[in-house]
Amino acid sequence: MEPENTAHVSAAQSRSSAVDGKKKDLLRNALKDISEDSLKSFKRKLCEQDKCEKIPLSKVEDKDAEAVVDVIIRHYTIRDGPGIVVKVLEDIKECQVSLDLRKDLERIAVNEGTENSLAFPNITSPQIASKEENDTSIPIKKPKLEKNDLKLNTAKEGASKSQPTAREPTLGKPWPKMKLKEVTPEAIRSMLEDSENIPQKYATLLFNYFVPLKTIQKWSKDTNFDGYNVEHAIPRNLVKNIMAEVRKEFPVLDKKTKKKIKVSINRRIKNPSKTSYRNPI
């Protein structure tokens, strides 16, 4: 093999390895974002998948998130593994984490030119992209598509029937604008102390402060942050007010922190407690 060809092959292999590493990191972060109970449910559902030979529960039952991802990649490969994770997260109703993972995987495919490495069709719904662009509270950049990126749709349409499939995601309508009480200085001090200065905890305390317990209990049946695969999203003015208050205390919010805020609030909606946050007097 000529030196130029050798260098080209080496560069391609290096690039492929870097992309695979990014995918693994996304899978690990996704499983770390869910609760311990959800991780247990994920493991059980994972071992029920029909694609090729099933993973024995004994291989993942006592494993942490990182080790579970390693088992998935070894069993299903880096090509099929991400699709399995997205599907199982949807199956156990961790819809927000599933949605974020789908979008992150698509960004890798578009930015790195690895469209053919996506192992499940319809990885992103145009409906989701358009609605999220209108939500200015937590902006999401849409990758600029070039001509070569059109291959992505072709690759999806020609995906094998043996590949894992994920349902086409839908977005429920936001609940109507709700009346929000003023956040008092005493409440802010108390919530910051209770949150231990962790943004996602502070955001969830703000959610508890703004939303009556009975409303949260009602929302637990058909609502989440984005309305992903449920009937409703939380009111837009609620999202904007929560994020505005969070940014007053934490001016710089990176993508990972914003994601944690969504997951934390979704967890609160899904598991409403018997008490809500009380305004300290």
C-alpha positions as CSV (number, residue, x, y, z in Angstrom):
1,M,0.0,0.0,0.0
2,E,1.3,3.4,-0.9
3,P,2.2,5.9,1.8
4,E,-0.7,8.3,0.9
5,N,-3.2,5.5,1.0
6,T,-1.8,4.3,4.3
7,A,-2.1,7.7,5.8
8,H,-5.7,8.1,4.5
9,V,-6.7,4.7,6.0
10,S,-5.1,5.6,9.3
11,A,-6.9,9.0,9.5
12,A,-10.2,7.3,8.7
13,Q,-9.7,4.7,11.4
14,S,-8.8,7.4,13.9
15,R,-11.9,9.4,13.0
16,S,-14.1,6.4,13.3
17,S,-12.6,5.6,16.7
18,A,-13.3,9.1,17.9
19,V,-16.9,9.0,16.7
20,D,-17.4,5.6,18.5
21,G,-16.0,7.1,21.6
22,K,-18.5,10.0,21.5
23,K,-21.4,7.6,21.0
24,K,-20.3,5.6,24.1
25,D,-20.0,8.8,26.2
26,L,-23.6,9.8,25.1
27,L,-25.0,6.4,26.1
28,R,-23.2,6.5,29.5
29,N,-24.4,10.0,30.2
30,A,-27.9,9.0,29.3
31,L,-28.0,6.1,31.7
32,K,-26.4,8.2,34.4
33,D,-29.2,10.8,34.0
34,I,-31.9,8.4,35.0
35,S,-32.8,7.3,38.6
36,E,-31.6,4.1,40.2
37,D,-35.1,2.7,39.9
38,S,-35.3,3.6,36.2
39,L,-31.9,2.0,35.7
40,K,-33.2,-1.2,37.2
41,S,-36.2,-1.0,34.9
42,F,-33.9,-0.3,31.9
43,K,-31.8,-3.5,32.7
44,R,-34.9,-5.7,32.9
45,K,-36.4,-4.2,29.6
46,L,-33.0,-4.5,27.9
47,C,-32.9,-8.2,28.6
48,E,-36.3,-8.6,26.9
49,Q,-35.2,-7.3,23.5
50,D,-35.8,-9.7,20.7
51,K,-33.0,-8.5,18.4
52,C,-30.5,-11.5,18.0
53,E,-29.7,-13.3,21.2
54,K,-31.0,-11.7,24.4
55,I,-28.6,-10.4,27.0
56,P,-28.9,-12.5,30.2
57,L,-30.0,-10.4,33.2
58,S,-27.2,-11.7,35.2
59,K,-24.7,-9.8,33.0
60,V,-26.1,-6.4,33.8
61,E,-28.1,-6.8,37.0
62,D,-25.4,-5.6,39.4
63,K,-23.6,-3.3,36.9
64,D,-23.5,0.5,37.0
65,A,-24.4,2.7,34.0
66,E,-20.9,2.6,32.4
67,A,-20.6,-1.1,32.7
68,V,-24.1,-1.7,31.3
69,V,-23.1,0.4,28.2
70,D,-20.0,-1.8,27.8
71,V,-22.1,-4.9,27.8
72,I,-24.6,-3.4,25.3
73,I,-21.8,-2.5,22.9
74,R,-20.1,-5.9,23.2
75,H,-23.4,-7.6,22.6
76,Y,-25.0,-5.4,19.9
77,T,-22.0,-3.6,18.5
78,I,-21.4,0.2,18.4
79,R,-23.7,0.3,15.3
80,D,-26.8,-1.3,16.8
81,G,-26.3,-0.4,20.5
82,P,-27.4,3.2,20.4
83,G,-30.7,2.3,18.8
84,I,-31.3,-0.3,21.5
85,V,-30.7,2.2,24.2
86,V,-33.0,4.8,22.7
87,K,-35.8,2.3,22.3
88,V,-35.5,0.9,25.8
89,L,-35.5,4.3,27.4
90,E,-38.7,5.0,25.5
91,D,-40.2,1.7,26.7
92,I,-39.5,2.6,30.4
93,K,-41.0,6.1,29.9
94,E,-37.7,8.0,30.3
95,C,-38.9,9.9,27.3
96,Q,-36.9,13.1,27.8
97,V,-33.6,11.3,28.2
98,S,-34.5,9.2,25.1
99,L,-35.3,12.3,23.1
100,D,-32.0,14.1,24.1
101,L,-30.0,11.0,23.2
102,R,-31.7,10.7,19.8
103,K,-30.9,14.3,19.0
104,D,-27.3,14.0,20.2
105,L,-26.7,10.9,18.1
106,E,-28.1,12.7,15.0
107,R,-25.8,15.7,15.6
108,I,-22.8,13.3,15.6
109,A,-24.0,11.7,12.4
110,V,-24.4,15.1,10.6
111,N,-21.3,16.7,12.0
112,E,-19.0,13.8,11.4
113,G,-20.5,12.6,8.2
114,T,-21.3,9.1,9.7
115,E,-24.9,8.9,8.7
116,N,-24.7,5.2,7.8
117,S,-23.6,4.4,11.4
118,L,-27.1,5.2,12.7
119,A,-28.8,1.9,13.4
120,F,-32.4,3.0,13.6
121,P,-34.6,4.8,11.1
122,N,-36.3,8.1,11.6
123,I,-33.9,9.2,14.4
124,T,-35.3,12.7,14.5
125,S,-38.8,14.1,13.8
126,P,-39.0,17.4,11.9
127,Q,-41.9,18.2,14.2
128,I,-39.7,18.1,17.2
129,A,-37.0,20.3,15.6
130,S,-39.5,23.0,14.6
131,K,-41.2,23.2,18.0
132,E,-38.0,23.3,19.9
133,E,-36.7,26.1,17.8
134,N,-39.7,28.1,19.1
135,D,-38.8,27.4,22.7
136,T,-36.3,30.2,23.5
137,S,-36.0,29.2,27.2
138,I,-33.5,26.4,26.4
139,P,-32.2,26.9,22.9
140,I,-31.2,24.0,20.7
141,K,-29.0,24.6,17.7
142,K,-30.2,22.9,14.5
143,P,-27.2,21.5,12.5
144,K,-26.8,23.2,9.1
145,L,-27.4,20.5,6.4
146,E,-25.3,20.4,3.3
147,K,-25.9,18.4,0.1
148,N,-24.0,15.4,1.4
149,D,-26.2,15.3,4.5
150,L,-29.2,14.4,2.3
151,K,-27.7,10.9,2.3
152,L,-29.0,10.7,5.9
153,N,-32.6,10.3,4.9
154,T,-31.7,7.8,2.2
155,A,-29.7,5.7,4.7
156,K,-32.7,5.8,7.1
157,E,-35.2,4.7,4.4
158,G,-33.0,1.8,3.4
159,A,-32.3,0.6,6.9
160,S,-32.7,-3.2,7.4
161,K,-35.9,-4.5,9.0
162,S,-33.7,-6.4,11.4
163,Q,-32.5,-3.2,12.9
164,P,-34.1,-2.0,16.1
165,T,-36.9,0.4,15.5
166,A,-38.0,3.4,17.6
167,R,-41.5,4.9,17.5
168,E,-41.8,8.2,15.6
169,P,-41.8,10.7,18.5
170,T,-44.6,13.2,19.0
171,L,-44.9,16.4,21.0
172,G,-48.0,17.1,23.1
173,K,-49.4,20.6,23.4
174,P,-48.2,22.8,26.2
175,W,-50.8,23.4,29.0
176,P,-52.2,27.0,28.9
177,K,-50.3,29.8,30.5
178,M,-50.6,29.6,34.2
179,K,-50.6,32.3,36.9
180,L,-47.3,32.3,38.8
181,K,-46.8,33.8,42.2
182,E,-44.0,36.2,42.9
183,V,-40.7,34.7,44.1
184,T,-39.9,36.3,47.4
185,P,-36.3,37.0,48.6
186,E,-37.0,34.7,51.6
187,A,-38.0,31.9,49.2
188,I,-35.0,32.4,47.0
189,R,-32.6,32.2,50.0
190,S,-34.4,29.1,51.3
191,M,-34.4,27.3,48.0
192,L,-30.7,28.1,47.3
193,E,-29.8,26.6,50.6
194,D,-31.9,23.5,50.1
195,S,-30.5,23.1,46.6
196,E,-26.9,23.1,47.8
197,N,-26.2,25.5,44.9
198,I,-26.9,22.8,42.3
199,P,-28.7,24.3,39.3
200,Q,-31.0,21.4,38.6
201,K,-32.0,21.1,42.2
202,Y,-32.8,24.8,42.4
203,A,-34.8,24.6,39.2
204,T,-36.9,21.7,40.6
205,L,-37.5,23.6,43.8
206,L,-38.7,26.5,41.7
207,F,-41.0,24.2,39.9
208,N,-42.4,23.0,43.3
209,Y,-42.8,26.6,44.4
210,F,-44.7,27.7,41.3
211,V,-46.9,24.6,40.8
212,P,-49.5,23.5,43.3
213,L,-49.2,19.9,44.4
214,K,-52.6,18.9,43.0
215,T,-51.5,20.2,39.6
216,I,-48.3,18.2,39.7
217,Q,-50.3,15.1,40.6
218,K,-52.6,15.7,37.7
219,W,-49.7,16.2,35.3
220,S,-48.0,13.0,36.4
221,K,-50.5,11.1,34.1
222,D,-49.9,12.8,30.8
223,T,-47.3,15.6,31.0
224,N,-43.6,16.2,30.9
225,F,-41.2,19.0,30.2
226,D,-41.3,18.9,26.4
227,G,-44.5,16.9,25.9
228,Y,-42.4,14.2,24.4
229,N,-44.6,11.1,23.6
230,V,-47.3,12.4,26.0
231,E,-50.4,14.6,25.6
232,H,-49.0,17.7,27.2
233,A,-45.9,19.8,27.9
234,I,-45.7,22.1,30.9
235,P,-46.8,25.7,30.3
236,R,-44.3,27.8,28.3
237,N,-44.4,30.7,30.7
238,L,-43.6,28.3,33.5
239,V,-40.4,27.1,31.7
240,K,-39.4,30.7,30.9
241,N,-39.8,31.8,34.5
242,I,-38.0,28.9,36.0
243,M,-35.0,29.3,33.6
244,A,-35.0,33.1,34.2
245,E,-34.8,32.6,38.0
246,V,-32.1,29.9,37.6
247,R,-30.0,32.2,35.4
248,K,-30.1,34.9,38.0
249,E,-28.2,32.6,40.3
250,F,-26.3,30.6,37.7
251,P,-25.6,32.9,34.7
252,V,-23.7,30.3,32.7
253,L,-25.7,27.1,32.0
254,D,-24.0,24.6,29.7
255,K,-25.9,22.0,27.6
256,K,-25.4,19.2,30.1
257,T,-26.8,21.3,33.0
258,K,-29.9,22.3,31.0
259,K,-30.4,18.6,30.2
260,K,-30.2,17.8,33.9
261,I,-32.8,20.4,34.7
262,K,-35.2,18.8,32.2
263,V,-34.6,15.4,33.6
264,S,-34.9,16.5,37.2
265,I,-38.2,18.3,36.6
266,N,-39.6,15.3,34.6
267,R,-38.7,13.1,37.5
268,R,-40.6,15.4,39.9
269,I,-43.6,15.3,37.6
270,K,-43.5,11.5,37.3
271,N,-43.2,10.9,41.0
272,P,-45.1,13.7,42.8
273,S,-44.6,13.6,46.6
274,K,-47.3,14.3,49.2
275,T,-45.9,17.8,49.9
276,S,-45.0,20.8,47.8
277,Y,-42.6,23.6,48.5
278,R,-43.9,26.1,51.0
279,N,-43.0,29.7,50.9
280,P,-40.9,30.5,54.0
281,I,-42.3,33.4,56.1
